[in-house]
Amino acid sequence: MEVLAEGAGAGAGAGARAGVPDVVVVDGDQDAVAHLSALAPVLLLTHSPVRGGTAGAAAAQLVHGQYDVAQLVRTVRATAHAGAGATVTNILPFRNPASRVQRFGLSAREVEVMDLIASGLTNQQIATTCAITEKTVKNHINRIFAKLQSTTRGEAIASWLGTRTAS
């Protein structure tokens, strides 16, 4: 990852326009979200979840105190790849992977890979994001599918997100 610019208020938009960002990370300034979302997908770091309104619809979100550095990095990457439409709080529940680990028995790396699968990344993109080979990604996916009792990415994602219906 490379920081292209930093700024506050109106300066944030000017700095972001200096480069071509893959994602804009905003810390608490909900008013800046609408403006910055025209430049790139936005990840909003906030003290409480934003429901509705421009900021809630235009940005993925993480709530301070409810994520660690690894989750922040995964969320920045997922937002860059999937865009703001794939809001973290609604689609990819990065904030509490422990419940899914217990429910499905996945390792920490498998959780990371499954989150990236659910964000729509290809095997090659997952390999790049995780700094592993594509063969290793495929091995993780095979183990994940077995643990989730799935045969397709769609089934695995539906299980992961809790939307899978009995067949």
C-alpha positions as CSV (number, residue, x, y, z in Angstrom):
1,M,0.0,0.0,0.0
2,E,1.1,3.5,-0.7
3,V,-0.3,6.7,0.7
4,L,-0.8,9.2,-2.1
5,A,-2.0,12.1,0.0
6,E,-3.2,13.2,3.4
7,G,-5.4,16.1,4.2
8,A,-8.2,17.5,6.4
9,G,-11.5,18.9,5.3
10,A,-11.3,20.5,1.8
11,G,-7.6,19.6,1.7
12,A,-8.3,15.9,1.6
13,G,-10.1,16.2,-1.7
14,A,-7.3,18.2,-3.3
15,G,-4.7,15.8,-2.1
16,A,-6.6,12.8,-3.4
17,R,-7.0,14.4,-6.8
18,A,-3.2,14.7,-7.0
19,G,-2.9,10.9,-7.6
20,V,-5.4,8.2,-8.7
21,P,-6.3,6.5,-5.4
22,D,-7.7,3.0,-5.3
23,V,-9.5,3.8,-2.0
24,V,-9.9,6.9,0.2
25,V,-9.7,6.3,4.0
26,V,-11.7,8.9,5.9
27,D,-11.4,9.2,9.7
28,G,-14.6,10.4,11.2
29,D,-15.4,13.3,8.7
30,Q,-18.8,12.0,7.4
31,D,-19.3,15.3,5.5
32,A,-16.3,14.5,3.3
33,V,-17.6,11.1,2.2
34,A,-20.0,12.3,-0.6
35,H,-17.4,14.5,-2.1
36,L,-14.6,11.9,-1.9
37,S,-16.7,9.0,-3.1
38,A,-16.6,10.6,-6.6
39,L,-12.8,10.1,-6.6
40,A,-12.6,6.5,-5.4
41,P,-14.3,4.0,-3.1
42,V,-14.3,5.3,0.5
43,L,-13.7,3.5,3.8
44,L,-15.1,5.5,6.7
45,L,-13.5,5.0,10.1
46,T,-16.1,6.1,12.6
47,H,-17.0,6.0,16.3
48,S,-20.5,4.6,15.7
49,P,-22.0,3.0,12.6
50,V,-23.5,5.4,10.1
51,R,-27.0,4.3,9.0
52,G,-28.5,5.8,5.9
53,G,-27.7,9.2,4.6
54,T,-24.9,9.9,2.1
55,A,-22.1,8.7,4.3
56,G,-23.8,5.4,5.1
57,A,-24.6,4.6,1.5
58,A,-21.4,5.9,-0.1
59,A,-18.7,4.3,2.2
60,A,-17.7,1.0,3.7
61,Q,-17.3,1.4,7.4
62,L,-15.3,0.3,10.4
63,V,-16.0,1.3,13.9
64,H,-13.1,2.5,16.1
65,G,-12.3,-0.1,18.8
66,Q,-13.9,-2.9,16.9
67,Y,-11.1,-3.8,14.5
68,D,-7.4,-4.5,14.6
69,V,-4.7,-3.6,12.1
70,A,-5.1,-6.8,10.1
71,Q,-8.8,-6.2,9.8
72,L,-8.2,-2.6,8.7
73,V,-5.7,-3.7,6.0
74,R,-8.2,-6.4,4.7
75,T,-11.0,-3.9,4.7
76,V,-8.9,-1.3,2.9
77,R,-8.0,-3.9,0.2
78,A,-11.6,-5.2,-0.1
79,T,-13.0,-1.7,-0.4
80,A,-10.5,-0.9,-3.1
81,H,-11.4,-4.1,-5.0
82,A,-15.2,-4.2,-4.4
83,G,-16.0,-0.5,-4.0
84,A,-18.3,1.2,-1.5
85,G,-21.3,-0.8,-2.7
86,A,-19.9,-3.7,-0.7
87,T,-20.2,-2.1,2.7
88,V,-18.3,-3.9,5.3
89,T,-20.9,-3.6,8.0
90,N,-23.6,-5.0,5.8
91,I,-21.9,-7.6,3.5
92,L,-18.5,-8.5,4.8
93,P,-18.7,-8.7,8.6
94,F,-15.0,-8.2,9.2
95,R,-15.6,-6.8,12.7
96,N,-16.4,-10.1,14.3
97,P,-14.6,-12.9,12.5
98,A,-14.4,-14.9,15.8
99,S,-18.0,-16.0,15.6
100,R,-17.5,-17.4,12.0
101,V,-14.3,-19.1,13.0
102,Q,-16.1,-20.9,15.8
103,R,-19.1,-21.7,13.6
104,F,-17.1,-23.0,10.6
105,G,-13.8,-24.0,12.1
106,L,-11.7,-22.0,9.7
107,S,-8.1,-20.9,10.4
108,A,-7.2,-17.2,10.5
109,R,-5.8,-17.4,7.0
110,E,-8.9,-19.2,5.7
111,V,-11.1,-16.4,7.3
112,E,-9.0,-13.9,5.4
113,V,-9.3,-15.8,2.1
114,M,-13.1,-16.3,2.6
115,D,-13.6,-12.6,3.3
116,L,-11.7,-11.8,0.1
117,I,-13.8,-14.4,-1.9
118,A,-17.0,-12.8,-0.5
119,S,-15.7,-9.4,-1.6
120,G,-15.6,-10.7,-5.2
121,L,-11.8,-11.1,-5.7
122,T,-10.4,-13.7,-8.1
123,N,-7.9,-16.3,-7.0
124,Q,-5.1,-14.2,-8.6
125,Q,-6.3,-11.1,-6.8
126,I,-6.4,-13.0,-3.5
127,A,-2.9,-14.3,-4.0
128,T,-1.6,-10.8,-4.6
129,T,-3.5,-9.4,-1.6
130,C,-2.3,-12.1,0.7
131,A,1.2,-12.4,-0.8
132,I,0.8,-16.1,-1.4
133,T,0.8,-18.2,-4.6
134,E,-2.4,-18.9,-6.6
135,K,-1.9,-22.6,-5.8
136,T,-2.0,-21.9,-2.1
137,V,-5.2,-19.9,-2.6
138,K,-6.7,-22.9,-4.3
139,N,-5.6,-25.1,-1.4
140,H,-7.3,-22.7,1.1
141,I,-10.4,-22.6,-1.0
142,N,-10.7,-26.4,-1.2
143,R,-10.4,-26.6,2.6
144,I,-12.9,-23.8,3.1
145,F,-15.4,-25.4,0.7
146,A,-15.1,-28.7,2.7
147,K,-15.7,-26.9,6.0
148,L,-18.6,-24.8,4.6
149,Q,-20.0,-27.9,2.9
150,S,-20.1,-26.0,-0.4
151,T,-19.2,-26.9,-4.0
152,T,-19.3,-23.4,-5.5
153,R,-18.1,-19.9,-4.6
154,G,-21.8,-18.8,-4.5
155,E,-22.7,-21.5,-1.9
156,A,-19.6,-20.7,0.2
157,I,-20.4,-16.9,0.2
158,A,-24.0,-17.6,1.1
159,S,-23.0,-19.8,4.0
160,W,-20.4,-17.2,5.1
161,L,-22.9,-14.4,5.0
162,G,-25.6,-16.4,6.7
163,T,-28.0,-16.2,3.7
164,R,-27.7,-19.8,2.4
165,T,-31.0,-21.6,2.3
166,A,-31.4,-25.4,2.8
167,S,-31.3,-27.3,-0.4
